[in-house]
Amino acid sequence: MKAIIDDGCIGCGICAETCEEVFKMNDDGLAEAFAKVTPELEGSAQEAADSCPVSIIHIEED
């Protein structure tokens, strides 16, 4: 699975705090999905997506 971050990130950092194995904040202060969503991380990655205040994170099949 993979995490997709659409345009519109406000840089709150909730996703990176919730699932640091998949999300990080880049040099511009915006979220970046840098790793695949493995089965072990699926729950925390979905929690990060659900916690996004602007609802721009989606977890999808490869």
N, C-alpha and C positions, 0 to 999 in steps of 0.2 A: 504494500500500500504506500501511498505517498500523500504528503500534505501540500495543499495548494493555498497560497496566500494571494488574494486578489488585490488590486490597487485600492488604496484608501486606509492603509495602516496609520494609526495615530501614535504609535510608539509607546503604548502603555506598558508593554513588557509582560503582561499576564501569561501569554503563551510560553515565553521562555522560562518563566518562573514555574509554570505548571508542568512542562515537559521539556526540560533542558537537553534531553537526548535527541530531540528532533528540531527544536526551535532555538534561535539565538537572535540577539539584536545586532544588526550590522553597523558599520561605521557611520551610516547616516542616521542611526537611531531608530531604524525601522526593523520589523520582524522579518526573519528569513528562515525558511525551512531548509536545513542543511543535511538532513539524513532521512533515510527511508523509515517508514513506520512499520516496524517489525510487529509480529503478533503480540509480543510481550509489552510493547509500547502503545498498542492500539487504544487501550482505555484512557491512558493519560493524554495521548494526542487528541482524542475526541473530547476529553474534558477541556483541553486548551482551546479547541475550536469552539466549543459551546460557551466558553467564558469570554470569548472575544467580544468587546463592547460594540464593535462595528460590524460584527458577523461576516468577516471576510475570509475566514479560514475554513477549508473544506478538506476532509479526509476521503480519498478516492482509491479505488483499485488501480493498480499499474496498468 
